[in-house]
Structure formats: structure tokens, C-alpha cells
Amino acid sequence: MTGAEHRRFRALFISDIHLGSKPAKAEFLIDFLRYHDADQIYLVGDIVDGWRLKRSWHWPAAHNDVVQKLLRKARKGSEITYIAGNHDEFLRSFQGVHFGGIVVADRVIHEAADGRRFLVIHGDQFDQVVHNVRWLAYLGDKAYDLAIVVNRVIARVRRVLGRPYWSFSSWAKIKVKKAVKFISSFQDVLAQEAQRSEVDGVICGHIHHAAMEDIRGISYMNTGDWVESCTALAENFDGSFEIITWAQILEVEPAASQERAVVAAFQGDRIKAA
């Protein structure tokens, strides 16, 4: 009916959902989770946006549905690990604690099916602005909010015109030279941390830029986000990885019911690596 297929993976890595913020695309994620399962699920930081919730409370039903969907997967047998990020850093004081089958951690080592070992970490620990110039980080967060507002306006226009979702803020980020330089520096620093940790690669989030790169023999993988690009990283049962983009929601009329259902249309944007 929608062209979407149900898939099961060895592991799924999802980050930067920012539940509690208006830009969070909870409906996209709910549909993604409906069509994707995994033996292990890693929530790689900034799942809940504590910064925005402190400023003003925003928690619609869809955000609660995401939480319930994850808890349901935990009850059905998925091992779920919640890696704290900078927007949900309050959870770092709960390392090792289980919440409904979800365990909290600051960083973990994931062993892939082919024996490779990956450091799984949000990545904010290596963002000097976040840690050394806190006020600038908050100012940047405000500017990011403005970019997301512009993004929503463009998304509405494209929806009216029947065009698929496209992220203006993500496009602008990779076009700005300073942003490109920051992304490159971030990737290098995380690759260095993987080397220090004596692992084969690093899986992170934080910068809202999905990627799979080889950096001096270290596999760098970023999960992206669910504010702009709606991406997740998946490990197949042979140890290979791919980035999945779930970038459109369509309203369809089910044949057996007159009720309208929101179903995600899988765009097929998959980046694969051995």
C-alpha cells in the first residue's frame, strides 16, 4: 500500500529526536519504528530535549507515543541502551539504571557481527563550544530554532505543492563553509577518541549530520537526527551498516476502513558500507 517493507536488523542506532521540542518529527519516527525492529536498539543521546522543556513545556501525544513505542519494543525483547547527550545530560547521573527495560549509559562498546568493535557515544563531550562557552551554545540553540522555523514554512509550502519533505536547515548547514569545517573537525576528534579507546570505529550523533566515513582507518558513523533529516543507522546481520532515511509521511485511505491512517513512505535513501 505504501511501498514500505518491514525490516529487522541486528542493531539500530537513533539519536537527536529532541522530544519536548516543537521541531521534533515524532510522527516520522513512530512510523519508522513501526516498520523496523532490531535485537539491539541504541538511543544515542538528545532523545529528550531538557533545554527546551526548561524554557517552556511542550509534550504532545505523539511524543508520548514515541516513548511508549520504545518501551513496547523493550518488552518484546529488544535490548535498548540510552546514551545520554547534552540536551538530556540530567540522565548522566543515572548510569546503569533501568527504566522499563531501557538501561542508561554515558558510552558503551558495541561489537558488530563481524567482530569489529565500536565506541557508541553522543559526541557532545568533544564539542568545545558546548563545554567551554555554555552561553554561546545556548545562543546557537536559539539560532537553530530560527532555522527550524524557516524549515517548517518551506515544508508546508512543499506539502501543499505535493512535494516530499526536504530540510532547508540541513541543506544550509552543509553549504556554510564554517559548518562544513566544524563537521570535519568533529569527525576527526571522534576518530581520535576511537583510536584512544582501541576500537575499530565510533558511532555518534550530536551534529545532526548523518555520515559514514573512513578516517585514517577508523570507521566514523553518525546517526543523523529526527529534527531535520529523519535518519537512523542500522547494522545488518552480516555486520555491514547502512543509513536509512525516512523522509515523508503520506495520508492514505485503508481499503478495510474509512478511517485515515498516517503511514510513512520509505524513500529508499540507503547508504551502505561493508
N, C-alpha and C positions, 0 to 999 in steps of 0.2 A: 504493500500500500504506500509506503513512503520510500522504499529502496533501502531502508536501514536494515542491517543484519545484526543479530545477537552474536557477540563475540566473548570468548573467555580467554584470559591471559594468565600468565604465571604471576605477574605483578603489575599494578597500576600506580602511577605517581601523579598526584594532583596538588597544585599549590595556588595560593593567591586568589582565593574565592572572595574574600572580603565580605563575608556575611555581616550584616549590620550596616552596610553602606548602600546607598541608592544605586550606584553603578553595577553592583554585583549581578551577574546574569544567572541567577539561581534556577530559572526555568530551563535554560540551556543545560545546566549541569544535571538537573533532575532527569531530563530525557537521556542525556549521555549515560548516566548510571543505570537507567532502565535497560539499555542495550549492551552494557559492558559489565562483566564480572571478572574477578581475579582472586587467586588464592591469597595474595597479599596486597593490601592497599596502603600506600604511604600518603599521608596528608602533609605536604612539605611546607608548612608554615603559612601565616596570614590567612588562615581559614576563617577566623572571626576577626573583624576589624575593631579592636578595642579602642583605637584612637578616635574613630568616628562616633562610636557608641558613647564615649565620654562627652562629646560635644552635643549630640542630640540622639535620642533613642529612635531607631528605625529597625523594625524586625517584622516584616510582613510574613504572611503564611508560607510563602514559597521558601523563605529562609529556614523556617522550622521544618519544612518538608525535606530539605537537603539533609538536615541533621537526622531526621527520622529514617531517611533512606539509607544513610551510612550505618546507623545503629542496626537497621534490619539486616544489612549485609553482614555485620559482625555476628549477629545472632545465627545467621545461616552458615557461618563457618569461615568467613574471610578474616584473616589476621590483619587488623588495622592499627597502624602506628601513626601517631600525631606528632609531627616535628614542629616545635614552637618557632614562630617568626618574630619580627619586631612589632607588628601590629597586634599580635596575641602573646606578647612576651610575658604576660602575667602567668602563663601556663608553665614557664620555665621553673617555677618553684614547686611544680607538681610532677617532676620527672619520676617515672616508674609507677605512677598512679594509674589505675584502670578506671575508665568511665564507660560503663555499659559495654565492656569488651574492647574498648579503644585505649591503648596504652600511650602515655605521653613521654616524649624524649626530646633531648636537645639535638642529638645527632645519633645516627646508627650506621652500621655497616651492612649493606645488602649484598648477598652472594648470589650471582646470577646462575642460570642453569649450566652455563659452560665453565663455571669455576671462577670467573672474574669477580673481583670484589670492588664495591662502590661505596664511597662515603656519601651518605644522604644527609643533607643539611640545608636549612633555608637559605643561608648566604648573607644575611644582614650583618653577621659578625665581622664581615670583611668589607663592609661599606663604611668608609671613614666618615662620611657626612652624617650617617645615622648615629655613629658612636661619639664623634668628636665635636660636631656642630649641630646639636639637637634642634636648636631653633630654626636652622636652615632646612633641616629635614622636614619639620612641620610646615615651613613656608613652601617647600617643594610639594608637599602633600596637598596644600591649598591650590597651587598652580595645576597640579594633576587633576584635581576636582574640576577646575575650569575647562581643561581639555576634554574631560569626560562629558561635560555638559554640551560642548560643541559636538562631540561624538554622537550624543543622543539625538540632537537635532538632525544631523546628517542621516542617522539610522532611520528616523521617522520618515524623512523625505524619500529615502531609498525604498522603504517598505511600501509607501503609497504608490511608488512607481513600479512596484513588483520586482525590485532588485534585491539580491541576497545581502545579508549583513556584511558590512565592511568597516574596519576600525580606522577612523581618521587619526586617533591619538597614537595608535601603534605605527601607522604609516609615517606620521610626523616625527616620531621618535627615531626611526632608523634613517630619516633624511637629515636630521640635525647632526652636524659633524661632532659636536661635543658629546652628544648622546652616544653616537657610534664609538667614540673614543672611550667613554665610560664603560660601555658594554664590553669592549675588548679588554680593558684593564681588569674588569670584574672577572671575566673568564680566566685571564692569566693568573690572578690571585687565587681563585678557587682551584685551578690546576696545580698550583704550588702547594696548596693545603693537602690535596690528594697525594702528592708526592711525599710530603712530610708524614702523612698517615699510612704510607706504604700500601696504598691500594691502587687499583687499575684505573679508577675513574671517579668522577664526582657527579652527583645528581642533586640539583638545587632548584630554587625558584627566585623570588625577591624582585628581579628586574623586569618581570612581565615580558620576557622575550624568549620564546621557545627556540631551542637550538640543539644541534648535535654536532660537536666539533672534536677533532683530534688536535690536541695542543701538546706538542713535544712528547708524543706517545701516551698522553693521558686522555681518556675519553671524558669530555665535558658534555653534560646533558642538562638542559634547563627545561622545566615542565611548562613554562609559559604562565598563563593566568586564566581566570574566569571573569575578568572585567572587560578586557579588550578582545583578546584573540580566541578565547574558549578552546584551550588546548590541554592535552594530557600526554604523558609519556607512558608507554606500555612495553613490558617485556614479554616476548613470546616464549613458548615452552622450549625453544632451541637456544635461548639465551640472546637472541637478537632483540633490538629495541626499535621502536618507531614512535613518531609523534603523530597523534590523532587530533585533527581539528574538527570540532562540532560547531559549525558556524551559521546555522539557520534553523529557525523554528517555523513550521508551517501549521496552519489550521486545516484539518481535514474533517470530512463527514464520514464516520464509520458506517459501513453498509448495514450492520446489525443494529444500529442505534441512531436516533435523531440528535443525540447529544453531541456537542462539539468537543473534540479532544485535541490537546496540543501535543504534537509529535515532532521530534527533531528530524531534520533531513540531513543525513550524513553526507558531507561534501566530498569525502574521498581524498582529502588532503593529507596524505600519509608520507612521512619521511622515514625511510628505513635505513638501518645500518646493521652490518653483521656484528 
